[in-house]
Amino acid sequence: MSDKVGIGFIGSGFARTVQMPAFRECEGARLVSVSSGHLENAEAAARQFEIPHFSDDWRQTIEHPEVDLVCITTPPNLHHEMVMFAVAAGKHILAEKPMAMNLAEAEEMAAAAAAGGKLALIDHELRFQRGRQKARAMLHQGEIGMVRHAKYNFRAPHRGDTKLPWTWWSDIEAGGGALGAINSHVIDSFNWFLAAEISSVFCQLQTHVKERPNGDSFRQVTTDDEANMLLRFADGPITKNTTGLVSVSMVEQPEYLNRIEFFGTLGAMRIDQRGEVFVAKNGEEWRQAEADIGRNLDGAPDTGFARGFVEFAPLIVDAIRTGSSFIEHAATFEDGVKVQRVLDAARASDRTGTVVTLG
């Protein structure tokens, strides 16, 4: 077993809110370096978390001799170059979703990481919510029988504020938009819960806020703030002729919602944003199942993501320290490729107005 795992961060947004505080709590971890496109942001993060090295050059973070794990929390259009550089440098990698800009990039990244032999993970931290893990076990133990239909409802109304400034999130060339940011989590959640992949998708994307302030003027928004999908799933251990419905909106009022539901031959199950689990047997009302939902990080919005990551972070550190190449339930780069395949199909469906069948 090695000494403490050195962690480097590229990006100072989500990393500063969730990843840095969670890894700082890990006994076997040490925060070593942070880089950002704006040096002042990197310096502020370094001061806040007592990180000894900061830079506006992400290559310096990857190449830092004390960095073992690189956390990539940048816009998606930068993921491919950074991942390929980190693989060549022999680093372990935790990359944000969506994995890449398209399937070709994702497949190249996955192949390189497999050849490199290091831990290569996608940050689908919702898999590690304690409630979600209990719910998944219940599903596969037959709690509601075979799943007929799966439904996901996500809304975060803050982007309905027309005063929010134009950022990379509004730029399709940077990989912004709801489909990549949120539907990637939705797709991965379905893949993980059901152990069955999506076999067809019909997608409709919409941009409700069409321009945003950019300095003294306005700039066109080229990304979606609503992404809805109709799905079919391949047959699997708990799926047969199973369908799916996804509603994702970044502008719907009034409150935040992140809910996944499954409807089976024996009843229904729903999991809410913090990992609360509810079951309704056929002919009965909802009842809340006993489930430990863990804890939120101090100061982090309680949207459920931090609750997942605070469970995920120590497992990553322990795997690196012990030389393990496997973390149960963790989303690998191969899982990222599966998600990217559906994202590409969803964009094609929206563009053509047709159902796209996946191989």
C-alpha positions as CSV (number, residue, x, y, z in Angstrom):
1,M,0.0,0.0,0.0
2,S,1.3,3.4,-1.0
3,D,1.3,6.6,1.0
4,K,-1.4,9.2,0.6
5,V,-2.9,9.6,-2.9
6,G,-2.0,12.9,-4.5
7,I,-5.0,14.5,-6.2
8,G,-4.9,17.2,-8.9
9,F,-8.0,19.1,-10.1
10,I,-8.6,20.7,-13.5
11,G,-11.4,23.1,-13.1
12,S,-12.5,25.1,-10.0
13,G,-16.3,25.1,-10.3
14,F,-17.9,21.7,-9.3
15,A,-14.5,20.5,-8.1
16,R,-14.4,23.4,-5.5
17,T,-18.0,22.8,-4.4
18,V,-18.0,19.0,-4.1
19,Q,-14.8,17.1,-5.1
20,M,-12.2,19.1,-3.1
21,P,-14.1,19.1,0.2
22,A,-15.0,15.4,-0.2
23,F,-11.4,14.3,-1.0
24,R,-10.0,16.5,1.7
25,E,-12.0,14.4,4.2
26,C,-10.4,11.2,3.0
27,E,-7.7,10.0,5.4
28,G,-5.6,8.6,2.6
29,A,-5.7,11.6,0.2
30,R,-3.8,14.8,-0.2
31,L,-4.8,17.7,-2.4
32,V,-1.8,18.6,-4.5
33,S,-2.6,20.8,-7.4
34,V,-5.4,22.8,-9.0
35,S,-5.6,24.5,-12.4
36,S,-8.1,26.7,-14.1
37,G,-8.4,28.7,-17.2
38,H,-8.4,31.8,-15.0
39,L,-5.4,31.9,-12.7
40,E,-7.3,33.9,-10.1
41,N,-9.9,31.0,-9.7
42,A,-7.1,28.5,-9.3
43,E,-5.4,30.6,-6.7
44,A,-8.7,31.1,-4.8
45,A,-9.4,27.4,-4.7
46,A,-5.8,26.7,-3.7
47,R,-6.0,29.1,-0.8
48,Q,-9.4,27.8,0.3
49,F,-8.3,24.2,0.4
50,E,-4.6,24.7,1.3
51,I,-3.5,23.2,-2.0
52,P,0.2,23.9,-2.5
53,H,0.3,24.2,-6.3
54,F,-2.0,26.2,-8.6
55,S,-1.8,27.1,-12.3
56,D,-3.6,28.3,-15.4
57,D,-2.0,25.5,-17.4
58,W,-3.8,22.2,-16.9
59,R,-0.7,20.3,-18.2
60,Q,1.2,21.4,-15.1
61,T,-1.4,19.7,-12.9
62,I,-1.3,16.5,-14.8
63,E,2.5,16.4,-15.0
64,H,3.0,17.3,-11.3
65,P,5.1,14.5,-9.9
66,E,3.0,14.2,-6.7
67,V,-0.3,13.9,-8.6
68,D,-1.6,10.3,-8.8
69,L,-5.3,11.0,-9.6
70,V,-6.4,13.7,-12.1
71,C,-10.0,15.0,-11.6
72,I,-11.2,16.6,-14.9
73,T,-14.1,19.0,-14.3
74,T,-14.0,21.1,-17.4
75,P,-16.4,21.8,-20.3
76,P,-16.8,18.6,-22.3
77,N,-15.0,19.9,-25.4
78,L,-11.7,19.7,-23.4
79,H,-12.1,16.2,-22.0
80,H,-10.6,14.3,-24.9
81,E,-7.3,16.2,-25.0
82,M,-7.0,16.2,-21.2
83,V,-7.7,12.5,-20.8
84,M,-5.3,11.5,-23.6
85,F,-2.6,13.6,-22.0
86,A,-3.3,12.2,-18.5
87,V,-3.2,8.6,-19.9
88,A,0.1,9.3,-21.5
89,A,1.4,10.7,-18.2
90,G,0.4,7.5,-16.4
91,K,-2.2,9.0,-14.2
92,H,-5.4,7.7,-12.7
93,I,-8.4,9.6,-14.0
94,L,-11.8,10.8,-12.8
95,A,-13.6,12.6,-15.6
96,E,-16.8,14.5,-15.5
97,K,-19.8,13.7,-17.7
98,P,-20.6,13.8,-20.5
99,M,-17.4,11.8,-21.2
100,A,-16.8,13.4,-24.6
101,M,-18.2,15.4,-27.5
102,N,-19.1,12.3,-29.5
103,L,-18.8,8.6,-29.7
104,A,-15.6,8.6,-31.7
105,E,-13.8,10.6,-29.0
106,A,-15.2,8.5,-26.2
107,E,-14.1,5.2,-27.8
108,E,-10.6,6.6,-28.4
109,M,-10.4,7.7,-24.8
110,A,-11.6,4.3,-23.5
111,A,-9.2,2.4,-25.7
112,A,-6.3,4.5,-24.5
113,A,-7.3,4.2,-20.8
114,A,-7.6,0.4,-21.1
115,A,-4.1,0.2,-22.6
116,G,-2.8,2.5,-19.9
117,G,-3.9,0.2,-17.1
118,K,-4.8,2.9,-14.6
119,L,-8.1,3.6,-12.9
120,A,-10.3,5.5,-15.4
121,L,-13.7,6.5,-14.1
122,I,-16.7,8.7,-15.1
123,D,-18.1,10.7,-12.2
124,H,-21.6,9.3,-12.1
125,E,-21.7,9.7,-8.4
126,L,-25.4,9.1,-8.0
127,R,-24.7,5.4,-8.2
128,F,-23.1,5.8,-4.7
129,Q,-26.1,7.2,-2.9
130,R,-26.9,4.8,-0.2
131,G,-30.6,4.9,-1.0
132,R,-30.0,4.2,-4.7
133,Q,-27.8,1.2,-3.9
134,K,-30.5,-0.2,-1.6
135,A,-33.2,0.4,-4.3
136,R,-31.1,-1.3,-7.0
137,A,-30.6,-4.4,-4.8
138,M,-34.4,-4.4,-4.1
139,L,-35.2,-4.2,-7.8
140,H,-32.9,-7.2,-8.6
141,Q,-34.4,-9.1,-5.6
142,G,-37.8,-8.9,-7.3
143,E,-39.4,-6.3,-5.1
144,I,-41.7,-5.1,-7.9
145,G,-41.2,-8.0,-10.3
146,M,-40.2,-7.4,-13.9
147,V,-39.9,-3.7,-14.8
148,R,-42.5,-2.6,-17.5
149,H,-41.7,1.1,-17.5
150,A,-39.0,3.5,-16.2
151,K,-39.6,7.2,-15.8
152,Y,-37.2,10.0,-14.9
153,N,-38.2,13.5,-14.0
154,F,-35.5,16.2,-13.5
155,R,-36.0,19.9,-13.2
156,A,-33.7,22.7,-12.0
157,P,-35.5,26.0,-12.5
158,H,-32.5,28.4,-12.2
159,R,-31.8,28.6,-15.9
160,G,-35.2,30.1,-16.4
161,D,-33.7,33.3,-15.1
162,T,-33.0,35.3,-18.3
163,K,-30.4,37.4,-16.4
164,L,-28.0,34.5,-16.1
165,P,-25.0,35.4,-18.2
166,W,-23.8,33.5,-21.3
167,T,-21.2,30.9,-20.4
168,W,-19.9,27.7,-22.0
169,W,-23.1,26.1,-20.8
170,S,-24.9,28.1,-23.6
171,D,-22.4,27.0,-26.3
172,I,-22.9,23.8,-28.2
173,E,-19.3,23.9,-29.4
174,A,-18.2,23.6,-25.8
175,G,-20.6,20.7,-25.1
176,G,-23.0,22.7,-23.0
177,G,-26.7,22.1,-22.6
178,A,-29.1,19.9,-20.6
179,L,-28.8,16.8,-22.8
180,G,-25.1,16.3,-22.0
181,A,-25.2,17.6,-18.4
182,I,-28.3,15.9,-17.1
183,N,-29.5,13.3,-19.6
184,S,-26.0,11.7,-19.3
185,H,-26.8,11.0,-15.6
186,V,-30.3,9.8,-16.5
187,I,-29.0,7.3,-19.2
188,D,-26.3,6.0,-16.8
189,S,-28.8,5.6,-14.0
190,F,-31.1,3.5,-16.2
191,N,-28.1,1.4,-17.4
192,W,-27.0,0.8,-13.9
193,F,-30.4,0.2,-12.2
194,L,-31.8,-2.1,-14.9
195,A,-28.6,-3.8,-16.1
196,A,-30.0,-3.4,-19.5
197,E,-29.1,-0.9,-22.2
198,I,-31.3,1.5,-24.2
199,S,-32.2,0.0,-27.5
200,S,-34.0,2.9,-29.1
201,V,-34.5,6.6,-28.5
202,F,-36.7,9.4,-29.6
203,C,-35.5,12.8,-28.4
204,Q,-36.8,16.3,-28.6
205,L,-34.5,19.2,-27.6
206,Q,-35.7,22.7,-26.9
207,T,-34.1,26.1,-26.2
208,H,-36.5,28.3,-24.2
209,V,-34.1,31.1,-23.3
210,K,-32.6,31.9,-26.7
211,E,-30.1,34.6,-25.7
212,R,-28.2,35.6,-22.6
213,P,-26.3,38.7,-21.4
214,N,-22.7,38.8,-22.6
215,G,-21.0,41.9,-21.4
216,D,-22.9,44.9,-22.7
217,S,-24.8,42.9,-25.3
218,F,-26.6,39.6,-25.7
219,R,-25.3,36.4,-27.2
220,Q,-27.3,33.6,-28.9
221,V,-27.8,30.4,-26.9
222,T,-27.0,27.4,-29.0
223,T,-27.7,24.7,-26.5
224,D,-30.9,23.1,-25.1
225,D,-32.4,23.8,-21.7
226,E,-35.0,21.1,-22.1
227,A,-34.3,17.5,-23.3
228,N,-37.1,14.9,-23.4
229,M,-36.7,11.3,-24.4
230,L,-38.9,8.3,-25.2
231,L,-37.0,5.0,-24.8
232,R,-37.1,1.3,-25.2
233,F,-34.7,-1.1,-23.4
234,A,-33.1,-4.3,-24.4
235,D,-34.4,-7.3,-22.5
236,G,-32.4,-8.1,-19.4
237,P,-32.6,-9.7,-15.9
238,I,-35.5,-7.4,-14.9
239,T,-36.6,-6.0,-18.2
240,K,-38.8,-7.4,-21.0
241,N,-40.4,-5.1,-23.6
242,T,-39.6,-2.3,-21.2
243,T,-40.2,1.4,-22.1
244,G,-38.9,4.6,-20.7
245,L,-39.9,8.3,-20.4
246,V,-37.5,11.1,-19.6
247,S,-38.4,14.8,-18.8
248,V,-35.4,17.1,-18.2
249,S,-35.8,20.8,-17.8
250,M,-33.6,23.5,-16.6
251,V,-36.3,26.2,-16.7
252,E,-39.4,24.6,-15.1
253,Q,-40.7,26.1,-11.8
254,P,-41.0,26.1,-8.9
255,E,-38.5,23.7,-7.1
256,Y,-35.7,21.3,-7.8
257,L,-36.7,17.7,-8.5
258,N,-34.6,14.6,-9.3
259,R,-36.8,11.5,-9.3
260,I,-36.5,8.1,-10.9
261,E,-39.5,5.7,-10.9
262,F,-39.9,2.1,-11.9
263,F,-43.2,0.4,-12.6
264,G,-43.3,-3.4,-12.5
265,T,-45.5,-6.4,-12.6
266,L,-45.8,-6.5,-8.8
267,G,-45.8,-2.8,-8.0
268,A,-43.8,0.5,-8.3
269,M,-40.7,2.0,-6.8
270,R,-39.4,5.6,-6.7
271,I,-36.2,7.1,-5.6
272,D,-36.0,10.8,-4.8
273,Q,-33.1,13.2,-5.0
274,R,-31.4,12.4,-1.7
275,G,-31.9,8.7,-2.1
276,E,-35.2,8.3,-0.3
277,V,-36.9,5.1,-1.5
278,F,-40.6,4.5,-1.8
279,V,-42.5,1.3,-2.8
280,A,-46.1,0.7,-3.7
281,K,-47.2,-2.9,-4.1
282,N,-50.1,-3.4,-6.6
283,G,-53.3,-2.0,-5.1
284,E,-51.4,-0.2,-2.2
285,E,-50.3,3.3,-1.5
286,W,-46.7,4.5,-1.5
287,R,-44.7,3.6,1.7
288,Q,-41.2,4.8,2.5
289,A,-38.7,2.0,2.8
290,E,-36.1,2.1,5.4
291,A,-32.9,3.4,3.7
292,D,-29.9,5.2,5.1
293,I,-29.5,8.3,2.8
294,G,-26.1,9.2,4.1
295,R,-25.1,12.8,4.5
296,N,-24.6,15.9,2.5
297,L,-21.3,17.9,2.4
298,D,-21.4,21.1,4.5
299,G,-22.2,24.0,2.3
300,A,-23.1,22.0,-0.8
301,P,-26.6,22.2,-2.3
302,D,-28.5,19.2,-1.2
303,T,-29.4,18.0,-4.7
304,G,-28.2,14.5,-4.1
305,F,-25.0,14.7,-6.0
306,A,-22.8,15.5,-3.0
307,R,-24.4,12.7,-1.0
308,G,-23.2,10.3,-3.7
309,F,-19.7,11.8,-4.1
310,V,-19.0,11.7,-0.3
311,E,-19.4,7.9,-0.5
312,F,-17.6,7.6,-3.8
313,A,-14.4,9.6,-2.9
314,P,-12.9,7.3,-0.3
315,L,-13.5,4.2,-2.5
316,I,-11.4,5.9,-5.2
317,V,-8.6,6.7,-2.8
318,D,-8.6,3.2,-1.3
319,A,-8.5,1.6,-4.8
320,I,-5.5,3.6,-5.8
321,R,-3.7,3.0,-2.5
322,T,-4.2,-0.7,-2.7
323,G,-3.5,-1.0,-6.5
324,S,-7.0,-2.2,-7.3
325,S,-8.4,-1.6,-10.8
326,F,-12.0,-2.3,-9.8
327,I,-14.5,-0.3,-7.7
328,E,-17.9,-2.0,-7.4
329,H,-20.7,0.1,-8.9
330,A,-18.2,2.7,-10.3
331,A,-18.9,4.0,-13.9
332,T,-15.9,3.0,-16.1
333,F,-14.9,4.6,-19.3
334,E,-16.7,1.7,-21.0
335,D,-19.8,2.8,-19.2
336,G,-19.1,6.3,-20.5
337,V,-19.0,5.0,-24.0
338,K,-22.4,3.4,-23.6
339,V,-23.9,6.7,-22.4
340,Q,-22.2,8.6,-25.2
341,R,-23.7,6.2,-27.8
342,V,-27.2,7.1,-26.6
343,L,-26.4,10.9,-26.4
344,D,-25.3,10.8,-30.1
345,A,-28.4,8.9,-31.0
346,A,-30.6,11.4,-29.1
347,R,-29.0,14.3,-31.1
348,A,-29.6,12.4,-34.3
349,S,-33.2,11.8,-33.3
350,D,-33.8,15.5,-32.5
351,R,-32.2,16.5,-35.8
352,T,-34.2,14.1,-38.0
353,G,-37.4,13.9,-36.0
354,T,-37.2,10.1,-36.0
355,V,-36.7,7.2,-33.6
356,V,-33.1,6.0,-33.6
357,T,-32.4,2.3,-33.0
358,L,-29.1,1.4,-31.3
359,G,-27.2,-1.8,-32.1
